[in-house]
Amino acid sequence: MSDALPDRLSNDPKSPYYDADILARDIGIRFAGKEKTNVEEYCVSEGWIRVAAGTAKDRFGNPLTIKLKGPVEPYFKDKKPG
């Protein structure tokens, strides 16, 4: 497996951007210079992440999400720097 992350990735199995092989590794997201641990989906080229909006759920039981815009830096936590 390569160490390149996709431009867009989601942790929702119903999404076309879901990839179980990549999500099996420990992925970190740095958004606007801060570490985020509650990211549902990200897109590097468009510069946004989706995070859960508290404990609110939609009518299907899925968490409600909000889109935050800013610089996105995904990385593998197990990859050694340098």
NUDO-535350 format. One record per atom (N, C-alpha, C): residue number from 1; residue in three letters; x, y, z. Coordinates in nm, 3 decimals. Layout:
BEGIN
num->NUM; residuo->ALA; X->X; Y->Y; Z->Z
...
//
This chain:
BEGIN
num->1; residuo->MET; X->0.084; Y->-0.118; Z->0.000
num->1; residuo->MET; X->0.000; Y->0.000; Z->0.000
num->1; residuo->MET; X->0.089; Y->0.125; Z->0.000
num->2; residuo->SER; X->0.052; Y->0.223; Z->-0.077
num->2; residuo->SER; X->0.131; Y->0.346; Z->-0.084
num->2; residuo->SER; X->0.101; Y->0.436; Z->0.036
num->3; residuo->ASP; X->0.188; Y->0.533; Z->0.057
num->3; residuo->ASP; X->0.169; Y->0.627; Z->0.167
num->3; residuo->ASP; X->0.097; Y->0.754; Z->0.121
num->4; residuo->ALA; X->0.037; Y->0.752; Z->0.003
num->4; residuo->ALA; X->-0.035; Y->0.868; Z->-0.047
num->4; residuo->ALA; X->-0.183; Y->0.858; Z->-0.007
num->5; residuo->LEU; X->-0.232; Y->0.962; Z->0.054
num->5; residuo->LEU; X->-0.374; Y->0.967; Z->0.089
num->5; residuo->LEU; X->-0.453; Y->1.026; Z->-0.026
num->6; residuo->PRO; X->-0.579; Y->0.985; Z->-0.042
num->6; residuo->PRO; X->-0.661; Y->1.041; Z->-0.150
num->6; residuo->PRO; X->-0.698; Y->1.186; Z->-0.122
num->7; residuo->ASP; X->-0.738; Y->1.257; Z->-0.227
num->7; residuo->ASP; X->-0.779; Y->1.396; Z->-0.214
num->7; residuo->ASP; X->-0.903; Y->1.409; Z->-0.127
num->8; residuo->ARG; X->-0.991; Y->1.308; Z->-0.135
num->8; residuo->ARG; X->-1.116; Y->1.313; Z->-0.058
num->8; residuo->ARG; X->-1.139; Y->1.175; Z->0.004
num->9; residuo->LEU; X->-1.180; Y->1.173; Z->0.130
num->9; residuo->LEU; X->-1.201; Y->1.048; Z->0.201
num->9; residuo->LEU; X->-1.314; Y->1.065; Z->0.301
num->10; residuo->SER; X->-1.398; Y->0.961; Z->0.313
num->10; residuo->SER; X->-1.511; Y->0.963; Z->0.406
num->10; residuo->SER; X->-1.508; Y->0.836; Z->0.490
num->11; residuo->ASN; X->-1.558; Y->0.844; Z->0.614
num->11; residuo->ASN; X->-1.567; Y->0.725; Z->0.697
num->11; residuo->ASN; X->-1.707; Y->0.665; Z->0.696
num->12; residuo->ASP; X->-1.795; Y->0.712; Z->0.607
num->12; residuo->ASP; X->-1.930; Y->0.658; Z->0.591
num->12; residuo->ASP; X->-1.929; Y->0.551; Z->0.483
num->13; residuo->PRO; X->-1.961; Y->0.425; Z->0.516
num->13; residuo->PRO; X->-1.957; Y->0.317; Z->0.416
num->13; residuo->PRO; X->-2.049; Y->0.339; Z->0.296
num->14; residuo->LYS; X->-2.150; Y->0.423; Z->0.308
num->14; residuo->LYS; X->-2.241; Y->0.449; Z->0.196
num->14; residuo->LYS; X->-2.187; Y->0.554; Z->0.099
num->15; residuo->SER; X->-2.078; Y->0.620; Z->0.135
num->15; residuo->SER; X->-2.021; Y->0.726; Z->0.053
num->15; residuo->SER; X->-1.935; Y->0.666; Z->-0.059
num->16; residuo->PRO; X->-1.933; Y->0.729; Z->-0.178
num->16; residuo->PRO; X->-1.843; Y->0.682; Z->-0.284
num->16; residuo->PRO; X->-1.696; Y->0.710; Z->-0.253
num->17; residuo->TYR; X->-1.667; Y->0.790; Z->-0.151
num->17; residuo->TYR; X->-1.530; Y->0.825; Z->-0.113
num->17; residuo->TYR; X->-1.480; Y->0.741; Z->0.005
num->18; residuo->TYR; X->-1.554; Y->0.637; Z->0.039
num->18; residuo->TYR; X->-1.515; Y->0.547; Z->0.148
num->18; residuo->TYR; X->-1.412; Y->0.447; Z->0.097
num->19; residuo->ASP; X->-1.305; Y->0.426; Z->0.176
num->19; residuo->ASP; X->-1.201; Y->0.328; Z->0.142
num->19; residuo->ASP; X->-1.158; Y->0.258; Z->0.271
num->20; residuo->ALA; X->-1.205; Y->0.134; Z->0.289
num->20; residuo->ALA; X->-1.179; Y->0.060; Z->0.413
num->20; residuo->ALA; X->-1.031; Y->0.031; Z->0.433
num->21; residuo->ASP; X->-0.957; Y->0.006; Z->0.325
num->21; residuo->ASP; X->-0.814; Y->-0.026; Z->0.339
num->21; residuo->ASP; X->-0.736; Y->0.093; Z->0.396
num->22; residuo->ILE; X->-0.765; Y->0.212; Z->0.348
num->22; residuo->ILE; X->-0.696; Y->0.331; Z->0.397
num->22; residuo->ILE; X->-0.741; Y->0.364; Z->0.539
num->23; residuo->LEU; X->-0.870; Y->0.349; Z->0.567
num->23; residuo->LEU; X->-0.921; Y->0.381; Z->0.700
num->23; residuo->LEU; X->-0.874; Y->0.281; Z->0.806
num->24; residuo->ALA; X->-0.828; Y->0.163; Z->0.764
num->24; residuo->ALA; X->-0.775; Y->0.065; Z->0.859
num->24; residuo->ALA; X->-0.646; Y->0.116; Z->0.923
num->25; residuo->ARG; X->-0.573; Y->0.200; Z->0.851
num->25; residuo->ARG; X->-0.452; Y->0.262; Z->0.908
num->25; residuo->ARG; X->-0.494; Y->0.383; Z->0.992
num->26; residuo->ASP; X->-0.408; Y->0.425; Z->1.080
num->26; residuo->ASP; X->-0.437; Y->0.538; Z->1.169
num->26; residuo->ASP; X->-0.412; Y->0.668; Z->1.094
num->27; residuo->ILE; X->-0.519; Y->0.743; Z->1.064
num->27; residuo->ILE; X->-0.509; Y->0.867; Z->0.987
num->27; residuo->ILE; X->-0.533; Y->0.985; Z->1.081
num->28; residuo->GLY; X->-0.451; Y->1.088; Z->1.065
num->28; residuo->GLY; X->-0.468; Y->1.212; Z->1.139
num->28; residuo->GLY; X->-0.505; Y->1.324; Z->1.043
num->29; residuo->ILE; X->-0.580; Y->1.421; Z->1.093
num->29; residuo->ILE; X->-0.620; Y->1.537; Z->1.013
num->29; residuo->ILE; X->-0.577; Y->1.662; Z->1.088
num->30; residuo->ARG; X->-0.498; Y->1.745; Z->1.022
num->30; residuo->ARG; X->-0.462; Y->1.876; Z->1.076
num->30; residuo->ARG; X->-0.543; Y->1.977; Z->0.996
num->31; residuo->PHE; X->-0.628; Y->2.052; Z->1.065
num->31; residuo->PHE; X->-0.715; Y->2.150; Z->1.000
num->31; residuo->PHE; X->-0.685; Y->2.286; Z->1.058
num->32; residuo->ALA; X->-0.644; Y->2.378; Z->0.973
num->32; residuo->ALA; X->-0.609; Y->2.515; Z->1.014
num->32; residuo->ALA; X->-0.506; Y->2.514; Z->1.126
num->33; residuo->GLY; X->-0.411; Y->2.420; Z->1.118
num->33; residuo->GLY; X->-0.303; Y->2.413; Z->1.215
num->33; residuo->GLY; X->-0.334; Y->2.340; Z->1.343
num->34; residuo->LYS; X->-0.456; Y->2.287; Z->1.358
num->34; residuo->LYS; X->-0.494; Y->2.216; Z->1.480
num->34; residuo->LYS; X->-0.534; Y->2.072; Z->1.447
num->35; residuo->GLU; X->-0.502; Y->1.981; Z->1.538
num->35; residuo->GLU; X->-0.536; Y->1.840; Z->1.522
num->35; residuo->GLU; X->-0.686; Y->1.822; Z->1.546
num->36; residuo->LYS; X->-0.754; Y->1.755; Z->1.452
num->36; residuo->LYS; X->-0.897; Y->1.726; Z->1.466
num->36; residuo->LYS; X->-0.915; Y->1.575; Z->1.476
num->37; residuo->THR; X->-0.997; Y->1.531; Z->1.570
num->37; residuo->THR; X->-1.020; Y->1.388; Z->1.590
num->37; residuo->THR; X->-1.162; Y->1.345; Z->1.555
num->38; residuo->ASN; X->-1.250; Y->1.438; Z->1.522
num->38; residuo->ASN; X->-1.390; Y->1.406; Z->1.496
num->38; residuo->ASN; X->-1.430; Y->1.430; Z->1.350
num->39; residuo->VAL; X->-1.338; Y->1.413; Z->1.256
num->39; residuo->VAL; X->-1.364; Y->1.441; Z->1.115
num->39; residuo->VAL; X->-1.439; Y->1.324; Z->1.052
num->40; residuo->GLU; X->-1.552; Y->1.353; Z->0.988
num->40; residuo->GLU; X->-1.631; Y->1.252; Z->0.919
num->40; residuo->GLU; X->-1.586; Y->1.238; Z->0.773
num->41; residuo->GLU; X->-1.547; Y->1.348; Z->0.711
num->41; residuo->GLU; X->-1.507; Y->1.349; Z->0.570
num->41; residuo->GLU; X->-1.417; Y->1.470; Z->0.548
num->42; residuo->TYR; X->-1.325; Y->1.460; Z->0.451
num->42; residuo->TYR; X->-1.241; Y->1.574; Z->0.417
num->42; residuo->TYR; X->-1.219; Y->1.581; Z->0.267
num->43; residuo->CYS; X->-1.183; Y->1.700; Z->0.220
num->43; residuo->CYS; X->-1.144; Y->1.721; Z->0.081
num->43; residuo->CYS; X->-1.030; Y->1.823; Z->0.082
num->44; residuo->VAL; X->-0.912; Y->1.779; Z->0.038
num->44; residuo->VAL; X->-0.794; Y->1.866; Z->0.040
num->44; residuo->VAL; X->-0.804; Y->1.974; Z->-0.067
num->45; residuo->SER; X->-0.839; Y->1.936; Z->-0.191
num->45; residuo->SER; X->-0.839; Y->2.032; Z->-0.302
num->45; residuo->SER; X->-0.942; Y->2.144; Z->-0.283
num->46; residuo->GLU; X->-1.056; Y->2.113; Z->-0.223
num->46; residuo->GLU; X->-1.159; Y->2.215; Z->-0.199
num->46; residuo->GLU; X->-1.142; Y->2.283; Z->-0.064
num->47; residuo->GLY; X->-1.058; Y->2.227; Z->0.025
num->47; residuo->GLY; X->-1.027; Y->2.290; Z->0.153
num->47; residuo->GLY; X->-1.139; Y->2.288; Z->0.254
num->48; residuo->TRP; X->-1.196; Y->2.170; Z->0.283
num->48; residuo->TRP; X->-1.300; Y->2.161; Z->0.384
num->48; residuo->TRP; X->-1.297; Y->2.026; Z->0.454
num->49; residuo->ILE; X->-1.360; Y->2.024; Z->0.573
num->49; residuo->ILE; X->-1.384; Y->1.900; Z->0.648
num->49; residuo->ILE; X->-1.528; Y->1.900; Z->0.694
num->50; residuo->ARG; X->-1.581; Y->1.782; Z->0.721
num->50; residuo->ARG; X->-1.714; Y->1.768; Z->0.780
num->50; residuo->ARG; X->-1.695; Y->1.708; Z->0.918
num->51; residuo->VAL; X->-1.753; Y->1.772; Z->1.019
num->51; residuo->VAL; X->-1.747; Y->1.723; Z->1.156
num->51; residuo->VAL; X->-1.888; Y->1.710; Z->1.211
num->52; residuo->ALA; X->-1.903; Y->1.621; Z->1.308
num->52; residuo->ALA; X->-2.034; Y->1.601; Z->1.371
num->52; residuo->ALA; X->-2.075; Y->1.726; Z->1.447
num->53; residuo->ALA; X->-2.202; Y->1.760; Z->1.438
num->53; residuo->ALA; X->-2.256; Y->1.878; Z->1.507
num->53; residuo->ALA; X->-2.316; Y->1.835; Z->1.640
num->54; residuo->GLY; X->-2.230; Y->1.812; Z->1.737
num->54; residuo->GLY; X->-2.276; Y->1.768; Z->1.869
num->54; residuo->GLY; X->-2.333; Y->1.627; Z->1.865
num->55; residuo->THR; X->-2.442; Y->1.606; Z->1.936
num->55; residuo->THR; X->-2.503; Y->1.473; Z->1.939
num->55; residuo->THR; X->-2.630; Y->1.466; Z->1.855
num->56; residuo->ALA; X->-2.656; Y->1.570; Z->1.775
num->56; residuo->ALA; X->-2.777; Y->1.575; Z->1.693
num->56; residuo->ALA; X->-2.775; Y->1.466; Z->1.587
num->57; residuo->LYS; X->-2.891; Y->1.408; Z->1.560
num->57; residuo->LYS; X->-2.906; Y->1.303; Z->1.460
num->57; residuo->LYS; X->-3.013; Y->1.343; Z->1.359
num->58; residuo->ASP; X->-2.997; Y->1.293; Z->1.235
num->58; residuo->ASP; X->-3.102; Y->1.316; Z->1.136
num->58; residuo->ASP; X->-3.211; Y->1.210; Z->1.154
num->59; residuo->ARG; X->-3.312; Y->1.210; Z->1.068
num->59; residuo->ARG; X->-3.424; Y->1.118; Z->1.086
num->59; residuo->ARG; X->-3.387; Y->0.973; Z->1.059
num->60; residuo->PHE; X->-3.269; Y->0.948; Z->1.002
num->60; residuo->PHE; X->-3.223; Y->0.812; Z->0.977
num->60; residuo->PHE; X->-3.126; Y->0.764; Z->1.084
num->61; residuo->GLY; X->-3.098; Y->0.847; Z->1.184
num->61; residuo->GLY; X->-3.009; Y->0.811; Z->1.292
num->61; residuo->GLY; X->-2.862; Y->0.843; Z->1.266
num->62; residuo->ASN; X->-2.833; Y->0.908; Z->1.155
num->62; residuo->ASN; X->-2.696; Y->0.948; Z->1.124
num->62; residuo->ASN; X->-2.664; Y->1.081; Z->1.191
num->63; residuo->PRO; X->-2.539; Y->1.103; Z->1.230
num->63; residuo->PRO; X->-2.506; Y->1.231; Z->1.293
num->63; residuo->PRO; X->-2.516; Y->1.347; Z->1.194
num->64; residuo->LEU; X->-2.567; Y->1.459; Z->1.242
num->64; residuo->LEU; X->-2.569; Y->1.580; Z->1.160
num->64; residuo->LEU; X->-2.428; Y->1.634; Z->1.153
num->65; residuo->THR; X->-2.388; Y->1.682; Z->1.037
num->65; residuo->THR; X->-2.252; Y->1.733; Z->1.020
num->65; residuo->THR; X->-2.255; Y->1.877; Z->0.971
num->66; residuo->ILE; X->-2.146; Y->1.947; Z->0.999
num->66; residuo->ILE; X->-2.127; Y->2.082; Z->0.947
num->66; residuo->ILE; X->-1.997; Y->2.084; Z->0.869
num->67; residuo->LYS; X->-1.992; Y->2.170; Z->0.769
num->67; residuo->LYS; X->-1.873; Y->2.182; Z->0.685
num->67; residuo->LYS; X->-1.792; Y->2.303; Z->0.732
num->68; residuo->LEU; X->-1.664; Y->2.279; Z->0.759
num->68; residuo->LEU; X->-1.572; Y->2.385; Z->0.798
num->68; residuo->LEU; X->-1.471; Y->2.405; Z->0.686
num->69; residuo->LYS; X->-1.446; Y->2.529; Z->0.648
num->69; residuo->LYS; X->-1.353; Y->2.557; Z->0.539
num->69; residuo->LYS; X->-1.220; Y->2.607; Z->0.593
num->70; residuo->GLY; X->-1.112; Y->2.560; Z->0.531
num->70; residuo->GLY; X->-0.978; Y->2.599; Z->0.571
num->70; residuo->GLY; X->-0.877; Y->2.499; Z->0.517
num->71; residuo->PRO; X->-0.749; Y->2.520; Z->0.544
num->71; residuo->PRO; X->-0.646; Y->2.428; Z->0.494
num->71; residuo->PRO; X->-0.653; Y->2.292; Z->0.564
num->72; residuo->VAL; X->-0.650; Y->2.184; Z->0.485
num->72; residuo->VAL; X->-0.661; Y->2.047; Z->0.535
num->72; residuo->VAL; X->-0.531; Y->1.972; Z->0.506
num->73; residuo->GLU; X->-0.476; Y->1.906; Z->0.608
num->73; residuo->GLU; X->-0.353; Y->1.828; Z->0.593
num->73; residuo->GLU; X->-0.374; Y->1.688; Z->0.651
num->74; residuo->PRO; X->-0.412; Y->1.590; Z->0.568
num->74; residuo->PRO; X->-0.423; Y->1.453; Z->0.619
num->74; residuo->PRO; X->-0.285; Y->1.385; Z->0.621
num->75; residuo->TYR; X->-0.266; Y->1.293; Z->0.714
num->75; residuo->TYR; X->-0.140; Y->1.220; Z->0.723
num->75; residuo->TYR; X->-0.162; Y->1.088; Z->0.795
num->76; residuo->PHE; X->-0.071; Y->0.993; Z->0.772
num->76; residuo->PHE; X->-0.074; Y->0.867; Z->0.844
num->76; residuo->PHE; X->0.002; Y->0.885; Z->0.974
num->77; residuo->LYS; X->-0.059; Y->0.851; Z->1.085
num->77; residuo->LYS; X->0.006; Y->0.868; Z->1.214
num->77; residuo->LYS; X->0.121; Y->0.769; Z->1.234
num->78; residuo->ASP; X->0.116; Y->0.654; Z->1.166
num->78; residuo->ASP; X->0.221; Y->0.555; Z->1.184
num->78; residuo->ASP; X->0.344; Y->0.579; Z->1.097
num->79; residuo->LYS; X->0.337; Y->0.675; Z->1.007
num->79; residuo->LYS; X->0.450; Y->0.705; Z->0.920
num->79; residuo->LYS; X->0.553; Y->0.789; Z->0.997
num->80; residuo->LYS; X->0.675; Y->0.748; Z->0.991
num->80; residuo->LYS; X->0.782; Y->0.820; Z->1.062
num->80; residuo->LYS; X->0.816; Y->0.948; Z->0.987
num->81; residuo->PRO; X->0.825; Y->1.064; Z->1.055
num->81; residuo->PRO; X->0.861; Y->1.188; Z->0.987
num->81; residuo->PRO; X->1.005; Y->1.184; Z->0.938
num->82; residuo->GLY; X->1.026; Y->1.249; Z->0.825
num->82; residuo->GLY; X->1.162; Y->1.258; Z->0.770
num->82; residuo->GLY; X->1.195; Y->1.142; Z->0.694
//
